[in-house]
Amino acid sequence: MNIFWLMMMLASIFVLLITSPGAVLSSMISASTDALSLCIELCAVYCVWLGIVELVEASGLGEKLAKFLSPVIKKIFKVEDKTTQKLIAMNISANMLGIGNASTPMGIKAMQALDDGSGKANFAMIMLIVINATSIQLLPTTVIGLRASAGAATPADIILPTLIVTFATTALGIFLVHSINKIISRKKRKNQ
């Protein structure tokens, strides 16, 4: 992957040298300044939300959320272990709040708990990947932060469209994983 980014950067510099040689250095300095500024602004957003996630864990709200989501998680993931359900619930709720980086450690722990040692992804692992990829966004904080840092007049305008689209993609993803799992199960039964 590093080679790919290096090639992209070198190709961009080469094209800029051909089209506007005087702008190469100023463009590189401007881009690095913008990148650093964006990183600092996003760091502030993440610090706030990671603090909130830590408060949720410390207050026991994570366990209450896991209990609340337990019937849904059992139905969707077919998992009985309470610790795994809690990790999945915290992962999903962090994604719903738009703090994907905060949900990553919980997602990794949930994946480890779901691993059956076969070396292959099982149904629950695939479902967790699909739900993380489609992820219902109640509050897309990262995108709102990006829009605010870019100077958008109303950075939160994307909440309703994002909610509609992510709900539809998550529902479709869950449906497809369940459907494909049924097809594979039928084929396995026929072959036996």
C-alpha positions in Angstrom: 0.0 0.0 0.0 2.9 2.4 0.7 4.2 1.8 -2.8 0.8 2.7 -4.2 0.7 6.1 -2.2 4.3 6.8 -3.2 3.5 6.2 -6.9 0.4 8.5 -6.6 2.4 11.2 -4.9 5.3 11.0 -7.5 2.8 11.0 -10.4 1.1 14.1 -8.9 4.4 16.0 -8.5 5.5 15.0 -12.0 2.2 16.3 -13.5 2.5 19.5 -11.5 6.1 20.0 -12.6 4.9 19.8 -16.2 1.8 22.0 -15.9 3.0 24.6 -13.4 6.6 24.2 -12.2 6.5 27.3 -10.0 3.6 25.9 -7.9 5.2 22.6 -6.8 6.8 23.8 -3.6 4.0 26.1 -2.6 1.4 23.4 -3.3 3.4 20.9 -1.1 3.7 23.3 1.8 0.0 24.3 1.5 -1.1 20.7 1.4 1.0 19.7 4.4 -0.3 22.7 6.4 -3.9 21.8 5.5 -3.3 18.1 6.4 -1.9 19.1 9.8 -4.7 21.5 10.5 -7.3 18.8 9.6 -5.6 16.3 11.9 -5.6 18.6 14.8 -9.3 19.5 14.3 -10.2 15.8 14.0 -8.1 15.0 17.0 -10.2 17.4 19.1 -13.5 15.8 17.8 -12.2 12.3 18.6 -10.9 13.3 22.1 -14.4 14.5 23.0 -16.2 11.4 21.7 -13.6 9.0 23.2 -14.1 10.7 26.5 -17.8 10.2 26.2 -17.3 6.5 25.4 -15.1 6.2 28.4 -17.8 7.8 30.6 -20.3 5.4 29.1 -18.1 2.4 30.1 -17.4 3.8 33.6 -21.0 4.6 34.4 -22.2 1.1 33.5 -24.3 2.5 30.6 -22.4 0.1 28.3 -23.8 -2.9 30.1 -27.3 -1.4 30.1 -27.0 -0.8 26.4 -25.8 -4.4 25.9 -28.9 -5.6 27.8 -31.2 -3.4 25.8 -29.6 -4.5 22.5 -29.3 -8.1 23.7 -32.4 -9.5 22.0 -31.5 -7.8 18.7 -27.9 -9.0 18.9 -29.1 -12.5 19.7 -31.4 -12.5 16.7 -29.0 -10.9 14.3 -25.7 -12.5 15.4 -26.9 -15.7 17.0 -24.6 -15.2 19.9 -25.3 -16.2 23.5 -22.2 -15.1 25.4 -22.9 -11.9 27.5 -19.4 -10.5 27.2 -19.4 -10.9 23.4 -22.9 -9.3 23.3 -21.6 -6.3 25.3 -18.6 -5.8 23.0 -20.8 -6.0 19.9 -23.3 -3.6 21.5 -20.6 -1.1 22.4 -19.1 -1.4 18.9 -22.4 -0.8 17.2 -23.3 2.1 19.5 -20.0 3.8 18.9 -20.5 3.4 15.1 -24.0 4.8 15.5 -22.6 7.9 17.1 -20.2 8.3 14.2 -17.0 7.6 16.1 -15.7 4.7 14.1 -12.1 5.0 15.5 -13.5 4.6 19.1 -15.4 1.5 18.1 -12.4 -0.2 16.5 -10.9 -1.7 19.8 -14.3 -3.0 20.8 -14.8 -4.5 17.3 -11.4 -6.2 17.4 -12.2 -7.7 20.9 -15.7 -8.8 19.6 -14.0 -10.4 16.6 -11.6 -12.3 18.9 -14.5 -13.4 21.1 -16.5 -14.6 18.0 -13.5 -16.5 16.6 -14.1 -20.3 16.8 -10.5 -21.2 16.0 -11.3 -22.6 12.6 -9.3 -20.1 10.7 -12.3 -19.1 8.7 -14.8 -16.3 9.2 -18.0 -17.6 10.7 -21.5 -16.2 10.3 -21.3 -13.8 13.3 -17.9 -12.5 12.2 -19.2 -11.8 8.8 -22.3 -10.1 10.2 -20.2 -7.9 12.4 -18.0 -6.8 9.4 -21.1 -6.0 7.3 -22.8 -4.0 10.1 -19.6 -2.1 10.7 -19.2 -1.4 7.0 -22.8 -0.2 6.6 -23.2 1.2 10.2 -26.4 3.1 11.0 -25.2 6.7 11.7 -27.4 8.5 14.3 -24.9 11.2 14.6 -22.1 11.3 12.0 -19.7 13.3 14.1 -16.6 12.8 11.9 -18.4 14.1 8.8 -19.9 17.0 10.8 -16.5 17.8 12.2 -15.0 17.8 8.7 -17.8 20.0 7.3 -17.4 22.4 10.2 -13.6 22.6 9.7 -14.2 23.2 6.0 -16.4 26.2 6.9 -19.9 24.8 6.1 -22.7 27.1 7.3 -24.8 24.3 8.6 -22.5 21.2 9.0 -25.2 19.1 10.6 -27.5 19.2 7.6 -26.4 15.7 6.6 -27.9 14.0 9.7 -31.3 13.0 8.1 -30.0 11.9 4.7 -27.2 10.0 6.4 -29.7 8.3 8.8 -31.9 7.2 5.9 -29.1 5.9 3.7 -27.2 4.1 6.5 -30.4 2.5 7.8 -31.3 1.2 4.3 -27.8 -0.2 3.7 -27.6 -1.8 7.1 -31.0 -3.5 6.6 -29.9 -4.7 3.2 -26.6 -5.9 4.5 -28.2 -7.9 7.3 -30.8 -9.4 4.9 -28.1 -10.4 2.4 -25.9 -12.1 5.0 -28.8 -14.0 6.4 -29.9 -15.0 2.9 -26.5 -16.1 1.7 -26.0 -18.1 5.0 -29.3 -19.9 4.4 -28.2 -20.8 0.8 -24.9 -22.0 2.0 -26.5 -24.1 4.7 -28.9 -25.7 2.2 -26.0 -26.6 -0.1 -24.1 -28.1 2.8 -27.1 -30.2 3.8 -27.6 -31.4 0.2 -23.9 -32.4 -0.1 -24.1 -34.5 3.1 
